[in-house]
Amino acid sequence: MISKTYTPQDIEEKWYQYWLDNQLFKSTPDEREPYTIVIPPPNVTGVLHMGHMLNNTIQDVLIRKARMEGKNACWVPGTDHASIATEAKVVAMLKERGINKHDLTREQFLEYAWEWTHKYGGIILKQLRKLGASCDWDRTRFTMEPALYESVIDTFVDLYNKGKIYRGVRMVNWDPQGLTAVSDEEVVTKEVQQKLVYIRYDIAGSVGQDSITIATVRPETIMADAAIAVNPNDERYKHLHGKKAIIPLINREIPIITDEYVTMDFGTGGLKVTPAHDPNDYTLGIKHNLPTLDILNDDGTLNEKAQILVGQDRFAARKAIIKLLDESGNLVKAEEYKSNVGFSERTNAVIEPKLSLQWFLKMDELSKPAFENVMNDTVQLHPSKFKNMYRSWMENPHDWCISRQLWWGQRIPAFYMQDGTVIVARNKHEALEKVQHEKLLFAMTEADLTQDEDVLDTWFSSWLWPMSVFKPSGNPDDPKAGPQDLDYYYPTNTLVTGFDIIFFWVARMIIAGYEYKSEQPFKDVYFTGMVRDKLGRKMSKQLGNSPDPLDLIEKYGADGVRTGMLFSSAAGNDLLFDEKLVEQGRNFSNKIWNAFRLVKGWTVTDQVNQATTNSNNLAIRWFESKLSLTLTEIEDHFSKFRISDALQAIYKLIWDDFCSQYLELIKPGFEQPIDRVTYDSTINFFERLMALAHPFMPFITEEIWQEIRERQTGDSICVAPFPKAATADNQILADFDTLFDVITNIRNIRNAKQISPKTELPVSIKTVTPERFQTLEPLIQKMANVSTISYVNEKAAGLSFLIKGDEFFVDIAGEIDVEQEVAATRKELEYNVGFRESTLKKLSNERFVANAKLDVVERERQKLADAEAKIQALEQRLQDLGA
């Protein structure tokens, strides 16, 4: 017994468990063509949000379609250890327990980190099952598991031995809250309202108190100034060349230097040079051999080198120093000023440019193959507009700061001898062997070596993801990867990700792929847009505009949420999320369910009614061609990664063409049976439509597919063949387009004249090719409730409409109030005559015709032509009505 209403909650868990029990998502290498997707590993700290919903729905659509096409579909799930985010979570957990991280040893802290990870780390992957994600869960990987950890360490050692990794003091982006360096890509630039402070620097030894005014948004760093710079061509300051200025409040003398880098028309045309606290100043400092004085501690407080305000936070010191400058008479003015400021993506702390001893990876040579092979489309970006963004980042890549001052992560495999000599090796044992054999220090022990305290940037592990997930764990019984997996599954097929990590992750995976496998890690990259609310705002907890995805699934069903998310998510474009879209997705499920109940409720007969059979056969032929035509369109959409367009085509095919047209064409009369041929064809169509919709709507399609005919245990639509297009009959498609136009026009006349759908109306057709309509007559009569159809050579009685040169007359005599119709027609005629006169008046105005744009004049002429045609039709209607 098929339930009256479709309730997703009753079937989703049932079918997901069925898929798992029958290992329908499992993949092992065989003779089939592989189709591989590796999940963009969500942070182990994460829970499902709307962006994950969109991203993983698209991946599931692609992987399910490939599975149905007979490919060996492998979707590898996993999570990223997310150094900064996870360490912050663990520190917060410890704080709640009254424990300070700095009171723990590294080993003790890592025990707590693993405790947290084991407790919370798998939440998001479990939530993805609710969405229907068909991952091979036996292959679940984690970037800190032993095999993947080893891959990262091996890569570091290899790149170091190749001379591509070095250690040095460089200006880095420092996160004073996370207490670690972060890469350029982890810095979010925001426009911030600040104060532009104008400070007077006195000139040493000057007569008459000569001075120079400098404008800065960072007055708290004046104590670290190394020079004042002016442009050598600036006439205002030529008398100061070679002199010295005095830093206010601390009275330290610094030189006045000249450099064309200084912009004469910005601020006062003078620049304070603070090499330790600005990357551009650092470059100037190297050029002019200036000292570097770092006055900030790692946590952003002022240190002893500042001489004043020691221990104060940098922003508190900024306010305090403005007051001190005012009191000393060195504050000229302070004005409001908007400027761009960098924030840490993870902690939202304001980034501090800081000189720091870090590990770096040289990117210039390493990135060339990755740059060239995206530009020549070996790796295709969808949409292709993102090639420009990729180019801008990859043409001149900066060296990558790969060290982080954290404990959670892959620890840098560098070991220090007591004299500071660095030994890079996979572990301390190998480092000792290196020392003993290369430096002949055989008395040295492992206790004499100290490992680097830093860990590697999270992205230094995730850039290996498409390769490392297929690396065996060392355990021969481990199902995660076998020895041949990498060769079989790599390169993967499609990466689905957000464009915001195009350089963070996408570019670096391509770099690693060419470095270690000499080929790209994936053939296509599909960029999703950002999910925003219907007002265009980014979804966030702070704004309270982001629904809980699991609540949406509970309310609308997973299929409803999946289709709702995809209805308006063209590749690379932001999705303006509106819950009405998900409601539309649920309504689509209900439409399919109701159609299924309708068809399964028919009584089937083996008796043949020739007239009905003939018209049903026409409908079957038409829908077969319509299905083939749409399948061709859908395959084209998939080939161009227009996933949303593919869904729209399926939606229209099922809702409009199948439910609203085909089923109405073949539906038997009340309590009448349907012939077996038509029924079997309809069941076949339904089965193919479910297969077509399955990648988008896995749950309802499985439920219906299992019910539609007898199945064996273990059978599933997951591995049913994806429908293939046949040759469409263009003639029958054209004939049925005409049929539906005729039906629509007759129904419109009924609605306009308020004639009951139950009232039969005679129709006459004025055409030179009556044979075109004769085969369609039974369908016109059935769908439009037409009593008789006759063919005429002249105009006939009734209201008329035109379709491609053929004229149709619907005789409504006796069904309307003639006097009322005449009055209404005359009123409409009077309006159109008036409209025609006003349009003629405008077109007879020479000034209007001469001065208006050509398209405006043309529109007015078209309005006149439309009015003329309308008047002629209304006059004919009055004549037909005998008025």
KOLLUMGU-109061 format. One record per residue (C-alpha): residue in one letter; x, y, z. Coordinates in steps of 0.05 Angstrom, whole numbers, padded with zeros to 5 digits, always signed. Example, Ala and Ser with C-alpha at 12.3 -4.5 7.8 and 13.67 -1.06 7.14 Angstrom:
2
A+00246-00090+00156;S+00273-00021+00143;
//
This chain:
883
M+00000+00000+00000;I+00030+00067-00022;S+00023+00120+00031;K-00021+00180+00014;T+00033+00231+00029;Y+00108+00229+00020;T+00144+00232+00087;P+00220+00235+00077;Q+00233+00219+00150;D+00203+00150+00140;I+00250+00130+00084;E+00316+00168+00088;E+00349+00130+00145;K+00322+00064+00117;W+00353+00072+00049;Y+00419+00102+00073;Q+00429+00042+00118;Y+00410-00004+00059;W+00463+00029+00015;L+00515+00019+00070;D+00495-00053+00085;N+00501-00070+00011;Q+00568-00033+00004;L+00541+00007-00055;F+00590+00065-00043;K+00651+00020-00036;S+00705+00023-00088;T+00765-00021-00102;P+00809-00019-00164;D+00784-00062-00222;E+00780-00062-00298;R+00728-00005-00300;E+00744+00067-00314;P+00753+00103-00247;Y+00717+00167-00229;T+00747+00197-00167;I+00731+00256-00123;V+00768+00273-00059;I+00728+00314-00010;P+00754+00383+00008;P+00769+00360+00079;P+00727+00401+00127;N+00762+00424+00191;V+00759+00372+00245;T+00729+00427+00287;G+00671+00438+00238;V+00597+00425+00238;L+00553+00424+00176;H+00536+00494+00148;M+00502+00517+00085;G+00566+00522+00045;H+00581+00448+00061;M+00510+00431+00039;L+00520+00462-00029;N+00590+00436-00040;N+00576+00365-00019;T+00510+00361-00056;I+00546+00378-00121;Q+00600+00326-00107;D+00547+00274-00092;V+00509+00290-00157;L+00573+00280-00197;I+00594+00216-00162;R+00525+00184-00164;K+00518+00199-00238;A+00587+00168-00252;R+00568+00106-00211;M+00505+00097-00252;E+00545+00105-00316;G+00584+00042-00298;K+00647+00077-00275;N+00684+00057-00213;A+00661+00116-00172;C+00704+00132-00111;W+00689+00191-00066;V+00741+00196-00010;P+00718+00230+00054;G+00761+00258+00109;T+00777+00316+00155;D+00834+00366+00163;H+00869+00374+00230;A+00865+00450+00223;S+00923+00470+00267;I+00903+00540+00288;A+00828+00527+00296;T+00836+00461+00333;E+00890+00486+00379;A+00845+00545+00397;K+00788+00497+00413;V+00833+00454+00457;V+00861+00515+00493;A+00789+00538+00507;M+00771+00468+00532;L+00831+00469+00579;K+00814+00538+00604;E+00744+00513+00623;R+00779+00459+00663;G+00824+00510+00697;I+00886+00487+00658;N+00935+00535+00624;K+00968+00509+00560;H+01035+00537+00582;D+01033+00495+00645;L+01033+00432+00603;T+01087+00396+00566;R+01079+00388+00491;E+01062+00314+00500;Q+01009+00329+00553;F+00977+00381+00508;L+00975+00334+00449;E+00940+00282+00492;Y+00884+00332+00505;A+00883+00351+00431;W+00873+00278+00411;E+00820+00271+00464;W+00782+00330+00435;T+00791+00304+00364;H+00766+00234+00380;K+00705+00264+00415;Y+00685+00318+00366;G+00725+00307+00302;G+00676+00263+00265;I+00613+00303+00275;I+00611+00335+00206;L+00622+00269+00169;K+00564+00238+00206;Q+00521+00298+00188;L+00538+00289+00114;R+00504+00222+00116;K+00438+00258+00131;L+00448+00295+00065;G+00456+00229+00028;A+00530+00235+00013;S+00552+00171-00021;C+00624+00170+00003;D+00665+00107+00011;W+00666+00113+00087;D+00717+00057+00094;R+00767+00104+00061;T+00757+00161+00111;R+00824+00197+00122;F+00850+00247+00172;T+00909+00292+00157;M+00942+00275+00224;E+00935+00199+00218;P+01002+00163+00214;A+01004+00149+00139;L+00986+00220+00120;Y+01031+00249+00174;E+01089+00210+00144;S+01073+00236+00074;V+01080+00307+00099;I+01146+00293+00134;D+01174+00257+00073;T+01154+00316+00029;F+01189+00366+00075;V+01253+00326+00076;D+01252+00316+00000;L+01240+00390-00015;Y+01294+00410+00035;N+01344+00362+00003;K+01326+00393-00064;G+01345+00461-00037;K+01273+00487-00040;I+01262+00496+00034;Y+01303+00545+00075;R+01302+00577+00144;G+01311+00651+00154;V+01289+00716+00186;R+01236+00748+00143;M+01178+00795+00151;V+01116+00752+00163;N+01043+00761+00180;W+01040+00751+00255;D+00977+00733+00292;P+00985+00761+00363;Q+00925+00722+00388;G+00942+00655+00357;L+01016+00669+00371;T+01037+00643+00303;A+01057+00665+00234;V+01004+00659+00181;S+01009+00660+00105;D+00987+00717+00060;E+00926+00677+00041;E+00904+00670+00113;V+00899+00746+00120;V+00831+00778+00108;T+00835+00851+00088;K+00780+00896+00115;E+00769+00971+00108;V+00775+01002+00178;Q+00762+01072+00204;Q+00826+01096+00237;K+00859+01161+00258;L+00913+01191+00213;V+00959+01224+00263;Y+01004+01282+00242;I+01067+01283+00285;R+01120+01338+00288;Y+01192+01313+00288;D+01242+01367+00308;I+01306+01373+00267;A+01369+01362+00308;G+01414+01423+00315;S+01366+01469+00277;V+01361+01543+00290;G+01290+01569+00298;Q+01260+01501+00316;D+01258+01472+00245;S+01215+01409+00240;I+01181+01360+00193;T+01111+01333+00201;I+01096+01260+00187;A+01027+01229+00180;T+01017+01157+00205;V+00962+01110+00227;R+01010+01075+00273;P+01037+01127+00322;E+01051+01071+00373;T+01110+01049+00331;I+01149+01115+00329;M+01196+01087+00382;A+01219+01036+00329;D+01231+01089+00275;A+01299+01082+00240;A+01294+01141+00193;I+01251+01195+00161;A+01247+01188+00085;V+01230+01242+00034;N+01229+01243-00041;P+01294+01272-00069;N+01254+01314-00118;D+01210+01346-00065;E+01230+01419-00062;R+01198+01427+00007;Y+01249+01383+00041;K+01314+01392+00002;H+01342+01434+00059;L+01334+01373+00105;H+01375+01324+00063;G+01429+01293+00106;K+01402+01321+00171;K+01373+01284+00231;A+01304+01285+00262;I+01287+01274+00335;I+01235+01221+00353;P+01184+01254+00400;L+01177+01229+00471;I+01242+01188+00471;N+01287+01241+00438;R+01327+01191+00396;E+01359+01219+00333;I+01347+01186+00266;P+01373+01204+00196;I+01332+01238+00142;I+01342+01197+00079;T+01318+01207+00007;D+01283+01155-00036;E+01238+01159-00096;Y+01193+01107-00064;V+01163+01163-00022;T+01099+01192-00053;M+01102+01268-00051;D+01027+01280-00054;F+01006+01232+00002;G+01000+01259+00072;T+01056+01309+00083;G+01104+01278+00032;G+01147+01251+00089;L+01150+01179+00113;K+01171+01149+00179;V+01212+01086+00165;T+01199+01031+00216;P+01233+00968+00188;A+01211+00921+00242;H+01136+00937+00235;D+01121+00948+00162;P+01139+00904+00102;N+01153+00963+00056;D+01194+00997+00110;Y+01232+00933+00119;T+01251+00934+00045;L+01272+01007+00051;G+01312+00990+00113;I+01352+00937+00076;K+01364+00984+00018;H+01391+01040+00063;N+01424+00994+00114;L+01380+01018+00171;P+01376+00985+00240;T+01315+00942+00256;L+01284+00953+00325;D+01226+00907+00344;I+01187+00939+00401;L+01129+00889+00404;N+01124+00823+00441;D+01092+00764+00407;D+01025+00779+00440;G+01023+00850+00413;T+01045+00886+00477;L+01103+00936+00478;N+01170+00909+00503;E+01228+00944+00538;K+01258+00968+00473;A+01199+01016+00467;Q+01225+01054+00529;I+01155+01080+00543;L+01086+01047+00553;V+01122+00981+00564;G+01072+00923+00574;Q+01013+00959+00544;D+00974+00928+00486;R+00990+00960+00419;F+00921+00990+00411;A+00919+01017+00483;A+00988+01045+00470;R+00962+01079+00406;K+00910+01118+00446;A+00959+01134+00501;I+01014+01159+00455;I+00967+01206+00418;K+00952+01238+00486;L+01026+01241+00504;L+01042+01273+00436;D+00988+01325+00448;E+01016+01341+00517;S+01087+01347+00490;G+01066+01394+00434;N+01085+01344+00380;L+01014+01328+00357;V+00997+01372+00297;K+00928+01342+00285;A+00890+01276+00281;E+00837+01263+00228;E+00790+01206+00211;Y+00818+01161+00157;K+00795+01096+00124;S+00849+01046+00106;N+00855+00971+00093;V+00878+00929+00152;G+00895+00855+00152;F+00860+00808+00200;S+00876+00735+00216;E+00826+00691+00182;R+00824+00643+00241;T+00825+00688+00303;N+00803+00755+00273;A+00862+00789+00307;V+00894+00848+00271;I+00956+00821+00236;E+01023+00849+00258;P+01079+00851+00206;K+01137+00820+00245;L+01208+00798+00232;S+01212+00726+00251;L+01256+00665+00242;Q+01213+00618+00200;W+01216+00562+00150;F+01200+00579+00077;L+01187+00542+00013;K+01214+00572-00052;M+01155+00578-00099;D+01183+00609-00163;E+01207+00546-00200;L+01160+00499-00164;S+01097+00534-00187;K+01113+00540-00261;P+01081+00474-00285;A+01019+00489-00243;F+01014+00558-00275;E+01024+00533-00346;N+00976+00475-00342;V+00918+00516-00318;M+00931+00569-00370;N+00931+00516-00426;D+00869+00481-00397;T+00902+00416-00379;V+00867+00432-00313;Q+00801+00466-00329;L+00770+00516-00282;H+00694+00522-00283;P+00674+00577-00294;S+00736+00597-00335;K+00733+00669-00309;F+00773+00644-00249;K+00834+00634-00293;N+00847+00709-00287;M+00847+00704-00211;Y+00893+00644-00215;R+00939+00681-00262;S+00944+00742-00217;W+00967+00699-00158;M+01012+00651-00196;E+01051+00696-00242;N+01095+00723-00185;P+01086+00676-00126;H+01118+00694-00059;D+01157+00644-00019;W+01110+00605+00026;C+01120+00612+00101;I+01107+00540+00121;S+01122+00541+00196;R+01072+00555+00251;Q+01085+00567+00325;L+01036+00514+00349;W+01038+00445+00379;W+00980+00413+00341;G+01003+00392+00272;Q+01060+00357+00236;R+01123+00376+00274;I+01178+00403+00230;P+01230+00348+00220;A+01290+00392+00235;F+01338+00374+00291;Y+01390+00421+00322;M+01458+00403+00347;Q+01483+00441+00408;D+01523+00489+00363;G+01459+00507+00324;T+01474+00463+00264;V+01408+00441+00230;I+01398+00369+00210;V+01335+00354+00169;A+01312+00281+00172;R+01248+00241+00179;N+01260+00228+00253;K+01312+00236+00308;H+01342+00167+00294;E+01354+00184+00220;A+01380+00253+00241;L+01431+00220+00287;E+01453+00172+00232;K+01464+00233+00187;V+01506+00267+00240;Q+01548+00205+00252;H+01560+00189+00179;E+01564+00258+00148;K+01599+00295+00205;L+01634+00234+00234;L+01610+00252+00304;F+01601+00180+00328;A+01599+00198+00402;M+01536+00239+00393;T+01470+00210+00418;E+01397+00226+00405;A+01396+00264+00471;D+01444+00315+00439;L+01393+00333+00385;T+01334+00379+00396;Q+01275+00379+00348;D+01246+00444+00321;E+01186+00466+00364;D+01144+00490+00305;V+01093+00452+00264;L+01078+00458+00191;D+01024+00500+00160;T+00959+00461+00154;W+00959+00472+00079;F+01027+00437+00075;S+00990+00373+00090;S+00926+00386+00051;W+00964+00403-00013;L+00982+00329-00015;W+00910+00306-00004;P+00894+00278-00074;M+00956+00234-00068;S+00964+00221+00006;V+00893+00193+00014;F+00913+00135-00031;K+00977+00121+00007;P+00973+00054+00045;S+00974+00061+00120;G+01025+00005+00129;N+00972-00043+00156;P+00957-00095+00101;D+00886-00105+00129;D+00870-00031+00128;P+00816-00017+00075;K+00835+00056+00066;A+00884+00045+00010;G+00920-00012-00024;P+00989-00010-00058;Q+00959+00000-00127;D+00907+00052-00108;L+00948+00114-00124;D+00963+00091-00195;Y+00890+00072-00206;Y+00853+00131-00177;Y+00903+00187-00191;P+00894+00236-00224;T+00825+00246-00195;N+00769+00274-00238;T+00735+00333-00207;L+00749+00379-00149;V+00690+00418-00121;T+00710+00475-00076;G+00701+00549-00061;F+00739+00600-00102;D+00763+00633-00038;I+00816+00579-00030;I+00839+00578-00102;F+00911+00594-00081;F+00908+00568-00010;W+00893+00499-00033;V+00876+00489-00106;A+00940+00518-00135;R+00983+00483-00084;M+00952+00415-00098;I+00967+00426-00172;I+01039+00446-00153;A+01048+00383-00111;G+01016+00340-00165;Y+01066+00361-00218;E+01124+00357-00169;Y+01110+00286-00145;K+01068+00253-00199;S+01087+00295-00260;E+01014+00306-00275;Q+00954+00345-00252;P+00917+00321-00189;F+00848+00331-00222;K+00821+00346-00291;D+00766+00396-00272;V+00756+00445-00216;Y+00684+00466-00203;F+00681+00530-00161;T+00618+00540-00120;G+00596+00609-00100;M+00583+00634-00030;V+00515+00619+00001;R+00484+00686+00021;D+00416+00704+00048;K+00363+00733+00002;L+00388+00803+00020;G+00457+00785-00007;R+00490+00782+00062;K+00541+00729+00079;M+00511+00677+00124;S+00539+00678+00195;K+00522+00660+00266;Q+00532+00733+00286;L+00478+00758+00237;G+00432+00700+00255;N+00415+00692+00182;S+00441+00621+00172;P+00391+00564+00181;D+00414+00499+00211;P+00421+00450+00153;L+00398+00392+00195;D+00335+00430+00215;L+00321+00442+00141;I+00330+00368+00126;E+00283+00350+00182;K+00230+00399+00157;Y+00236+00390+00081;G+00273+00324+00071;A+00343+00316+00044;D+00319+00313-00028;G+00281+00378-00019;V+00342+00413+00011;R+00389+00386-00043;T+00345+00409-00101;G+00329+00474-00066;M+00403+00490-00058;L+00417+00474-00131;F+00358+00510-00163;S+00397+00575-00165;S+00470+00558-00157;A+00506+00569-00223;A+00580+00553-00218;G+00622+00608-00188;N+00562+00652-00173;D+00537+00667-00103;L+00473+00632-00083;L+00420+00677-00054;F+00388+00627-00007;D+00314+00632+00006;E+00277+00578+00045;K+00223+00582-00010;L+00273+00547-00056;V+00277+00488-00008;E+00201+00489-00003;Q+00200+00485-00079;G+00246+00425-00074;R+00199+00391-00025;N+00140+00407-00071;F+00178+00374-00128;S+00184+00311-00085;N+00109+00313-00070;K+00093+00322-00144;I+00133+00261-00162;W+00102+00221-00105;N+00031+00240-00126;A+00045+00221-00198;F+00072+00154-00175;R+00009+00141-00134;L-00034+00161-00193;V+00000+00112-00241;K+00003+00055-00191;G-00071+00065-00176;W-00094+00051-00247;T-00129-00014-00265;V-00094-00049-00324;T-00132-00086-00379;D-00108-00130-00436;Q-00168-00108-00478;V-00153-00059-00534;N-00193+00003-00552;Q-00164+00021-00620;A-00180+00095-00617;T-00151+00103-00547;T-00092+00060-00565;N-00075+00103-00626;S-00076+00168-00587;N-00037+00137-00529;N+00015+00111-00578;L+00023+00182-00604;A+00033+00207-00533;I+00084+00152-00519;R+00122+00169-00583;W+00122+00242-00565;F+00147+00232-00494;E+00201+00184-00517;S+00227+00238-00563;K+00219+00292-00510;L+00259+00249-00461;S+00314+00237-00512;L+00317+00311-00530;T+00322+00330-00456;L+00375+00277-00442;T+00418+00307-00497;E+00409+00375-00465;I+00425+00348-00395;E+00489+00314-00419;D+00511+00379-00451;H+00498+00415-00385;F+00538+00363-00346;S+00596+00367-00396;K+00600+00442-00383;F+00589+00434-00308;R+00523+00471-00310;I+00495+00429-00254;S+00438+00477-00237;D+00416+00480-00310;A+00416+00403-00313;L+00370+00401-00252;Q+00324+00454-00282;A+00318+00412-00346;I+00301+00350-00305;Y+00251+00390-00264;K+00215+00416-00326;L+00216+00347-00359;I+00184+00314-00298;W+00137+00368-00274;D+00113+00398-00340;D+00124+00347-00395;F+00112+00282-00357;C+00063+00301-00301;S+00024+00359-00332;Q+00024+00336-00404;Y+00040+00262-00415;L+00000+00234-00357;E-00059+00277-00375;L-00055+00254-00448;I-00058+00180-00430;K-00098+00182-00365;P-00160+00137-00370;G-00229+00163-00354;F-00258+00158-00284;E-00259+00085-00260;Q-00237+00063-00330;P-00177+00017-00341;I-00114+00032-00380;D-00087-00014-00433;R-00026-00055-00414;V+00019-00027-00470;T+00008+00044-00447;Y+00016+00025-00374;D+00080-00013-00385;S+00108+00045-00426;T+00090+00093-00371;I+00122+00051-00317;N+00184+00047-00361;F+00185+00123-00368;F+00176+00131-00293;E+00234+00084-00279;R+00280+00122-00327;L+00259+00189-00298;M+00276+00165-00229;A+00344+00143-00253;L+00353+00211-00286;A+00334+00248-00222;H+00371+00201-00174;P+00438+00239-00170;F+00399+00300-00147;M+00344+00265-00106;P+00373+00199-00081;F+00321+00181-00028;I+00253+00189-00062;T+00280+00159-00127;E+00305+00097-00090;E+00238+00090-00055;I+00198+00094-00119;W+00248+00052-00159;Q+00242-00004-00108;E+00165+00000-00109;I+00155+00008-00183;R+00169-00065-00199;E+00195-00128-00164;R+00269-00123-00142;Q+00320-00171-00115;T+00354-00161-00047;G+00414-00116-00058;D+00386-00083-00120;S+00390-00008-00120;I+00378+00052-00165;C+00448+00073-00143;V+00477+00025-00194;A+00419+00026-00244;P+00439+00051-00314;F+00437+00126-00323;P+00389+00139-00382;K+00420+00151-00450;A+00391+00194-00505;A+00364+00162-00569;T+00348+00198-00634;A+00289+00244-00624;D+00232+00249-00675;N+00232+00323-00691;Q+00167+00320-00729;I+00126+00292-00672;L+00159+00342-00625;A+00137+00399-00671;D+00067+00369-00678;F+00058+00364-00603;D+00084+00436-00593;T+00026+00456-00638;L-00021+00409-00600;F-00004+00442-00534;D-00012+00512-00564;V-00081+00493-00589;I-00102+00465-00522;T-00074+00526-00484;N-00111+00575-00530;I-00178+00538-00523;R-00170+00535-00448;N-00153+00610-00446;I-00217+00625-00484;R-00257+00584-00434;N-00224+00620-00376;A-00234+00689-00406;K-00308+00675-00421;Q-00318+00636-00357;I-00342+00574-00394;S-00340+00510-00353;P-00286+00460-00371;K-00341+00408-00373;T-00377+00443-00430;E-00359+00413-00498;L-00342+00465-00552;P-00339+00455-00628;V-00275+00477-00663;S-00263+00494-00736;I-00193+00498-00767;K-00176+00539-00828;T-00113+00506-00857;V-00083+00483-00923;T-00055+00421-00889;P-00112+00388-00850;E-00074+00322-00847;R-00027+00355-00796;F-00084+00358-00746;Q-00125+00297-00763;T-00080+00249-00724;L-00081+00297-00665;E-00157+00304-00664;P-00170+00253-00608;L-00119+00287-00563;I-00147+00357-00577;Q-00217+00332-00562;K-00195+00298-00498;M-00149+00353-00470;A-00192+00413-00490;N-00260+00380-00484;V-00277+00393-00557;S-00341+00362-00585;T-00325+00364-00660;I-00268+00387-00704;S-00283+00411-00775;Y-00240+00440-00830;V-00260+00503-00867;N-00235+00545-00925;E-00264+00611-00899;K-00272+00643-00832;A-00321+00607-00786;A-00363+00630-00728;G-00332+00637-00660;L-00271+00667-00626;S-00207+00656-00664;F-00132+00649-00653;L-00073+00638-00700;I-00017+00586-00695;K+00037+00589-00748;G-00011+00611-00804;D-00068+00564-00785;E-00131+00596-00757;F-00174+00563-00704;F-00247+00582-00689;V-00280+00563-00623;D-00355+00568-00628;I-00380+00593-00562;A-00449+00613-00586;G-00501+00597-00534;E-00447+00594-00480;I-00442+00670-00470;D-00487+00730-00459;V-00484+00763-00529;E-00505+00832-00506;Q-00454+00831-00450;E-00400+00807-00497;V-00417+00861-00549;A-00414+00915-00495;A-00347+00890-00469;T-00318+00885-00540;R-00341+00956-00558;K-00309+00983-00494;E-00244+00948-00510;L-00248+00973-00583;E-00259+01045-00559;Y-00197+01040-00514;N-00153+01013-00570;V-00178+01067-00619;G-00159+01120-00568;F-00091+01087-00557;R-00079+01085-00633;E-00095+01160-00639;S-00047+01179-00583;T+00008+01137-00615;L-00005+01168-00683;K-00002+01237-00653;K+00066+01222-00622;L+00094+01194-00687;S+00068+01253-00727;N+00108+01300-00682;E+00170+01315-00723;R+00210+01338-00663;F+00198+01272-00627;V+00217+01230-00687;A+00280+01272-00699;N+00305+01273-00627;A+00284+01207-00597;K+00329+01146-00600;L+00317+01099-00659;D+00296+01041-00614;V+00245+01087-00578;V+00214+01108-00644;E+00213+01036-00667;R+00177+01014-00604;E+00123+01067-00616;R+00114+01042-00688;Q+00107+00971-00662;K+00054+00995-00612;L+00016+01027-00670;A+00019+00962-00710;D-00004+00921-00650;A-00062+00970-00639;E-00083+00965-00712;A-00084+00889-00709;K-00123+00890-00644;I-00175+00939-00672;Q-00183+00895-00734;A-00194+00833-00691;L-00244+00869-00646;E-00283+00895-00706;Q-00285+00823-00733;R-00309+00798-00665;L-00367+00849-00665;Q-00384+00827-00736;D-00384+00754-00714;L-00429+00772-00656;G-00478+00805-00705;A-00467+00875-00677;
//
